[in-house]
Amino acid sequence: MAYVSGTHRGFTYLELLVVVSILAVLTAAIVPLYSISVRSLQQRSVRGDFVATIYFLQELSIQQSRELRLHIDPEENAWSVTGWVSGMGEDKVFEPLAFQALGEPHPFPEAMPVQRLRGTGAQGHSARHLTFYPNGACDRVAIRFGPPNSTRPLMTIETTGTLGGVVVSP
């Protein structure tokens, strides 16, 4: 603080300019760290919620004694659930699950696009959905999340099939 003749005390313009400049530099350094932290928290939240949804659907399939399918649409970056209502074999009929609005499309965050699905179901279908069976088993499917052209995914969620195991790789 500079002392100016007799009774007037205060900061000079230069001192205020230096303090504001230091605050601007600190803010510029902290904002990117904050956005990275928020993105990381969002990814962990989505991972936890999606794995919980998989476990919930396994339990619901056993409880309702019917097949449930978790449909994953990479183009729309969303998921929804259908449940078996009639038919056998290739003639099975599924309809959107009304329970807790699971049949409606649920989007993944833009920061976590579905990169690809890999695997086949017990019936030989391609991995566009994950089927949960009333005996507790499910299809073996790997779901990769990350930018479309990236070779390194943000995370991968794999179902192990029997006994409903789920493996998450960061």
N, C-alpha and C positions, 0 to 999 in steps of 0.2 A: 504494500500500500504506500503510495507516495504522499508526501506531506507538502501541501501547497499553502503558501503564505498565511500564516497566523491561524485562522479559525476554520478554514475549509479543508475537510478531509474527504478522501474518496479514492477510487481506482482511476487510473489513467485509461485512456482509450486503448493504448497498446497492451496493457495488462488484461483488459477484458477480451481483446482480440486473441491473445495467446491462450487464455482459458477456454474460450469458445472453440478455437482450433483444436486444442487437445481433446475436448469433449467430442468433436466431430470425428477425429481419428479413432477414438475409442469406440464410438458408436459404429463406425464403418467396419471395425474389426469384430464387433460382437454380433451384429445382425446376421452375417452368414452362419456363424456358429449356432445361433438361435434357430435359424431355419433348418439346419441340418439336424439339430436336436428334436425339433418338432416332427420332422419327416421320420426320424428313427422311432419316435414314440408312436406315430401313426402306424408304421409298419408292424411294430410289435403288437399293437392293439388289433389290427386286422388279422395278423397271424393267430393271436389268441382267440379271437371271435370265430374265425373260420374253423379252427381245430375244434373248438367247443361245439360248433354247429355240426361237424362231422360226428362227434361222439353223441350228440343229442339225437341225430337222425338214426344212428345205430340203435340206440335205446328205444326210440319211437317205433322203428321197424319191428323190433321184438315185441314191444307192448301191443301194437296194433295187428301183429301177425300178418304183415303184408310187405311186399317189396316197395321200397321208396327209392326214388332216383334224384340225385343232386345233379342238375343240368348246369354245365359251365359253358358260357358263351364267350370265347376270346374276342370276337368281333365287337360285341356289346360291352365287354368287360364286366359281366354280371353273372349272377347265379340265381337259380330258382329250384323248387322241389315239386315233383309230381309223385302221386301214389297210385298203386295198382288198384283198379276197380273191377275188372273182369277179364275173361279170356285166359288162354294158356299158350305157351310156346311163343311163336312169332305173332300170334293174334292177341297178345296182351294189350289191354287198354289202360292208359294212365291219364289221370287228370291232375290239374294243379292242386296242391295241398292247401286247403283253406285254414288249417290249424296254424294259428299265430301268423297268418299272412305269408307263410313260407312259399306259397305258389307264385307270389309276385316276384318280379325281377328285383334283385338286390345288387346294386352296383358296387364294384370294388373301387377304392380311391384311384384317382387319375395317376397318382404317384406309384401305384402298384398294378400295372397292367398284367393280365394273364398272358404269358409268353407262349406257352404251349401245354398240351396235355399228352401224356404218353402212357400206353398200356392198353390192355383189352380186358373185357369183363369175362365172367365165367361162361356167358353164353356166346362169346366170340365177337361181341359188338365192339366197334372202335370207341375210343375214349372221348366221347362227347358228353358222357354223363357217368356218374359213379353210382352204382346200384348197391343198396343195402338190403340184405336178405333177412327174413324172420328168424333164422338160426344164429344171427349175430355176425355172420361173415359179410364181407363187402368185396367189391372188385379191387384188383391191384392197379392203382392209377397213380401217376406222378404229375403234379400240377406245378409248373414253373412260373414264377412271377418275375417280371423284369422288363426292361425295354425290348422291343421286338428284335432289334439287330444286335443285341448284346450277347456275347458268349458266356458271360458270367451272370447268373440270375441273382435277384435280390434275395430270394428264398425259394425252396422247393418243399412241397408238402406231399408225402407219399403215404398211401394206405397199403398195409401189408396183406390184406385179404382176410385170412382166417383170424378169428378172435378180435377182429376190428382194431388192429394196431395202426397207429399213425406216427410217422417219423417226420420231423421238421428239420431241415438243413438251412442255416442262415445264408 
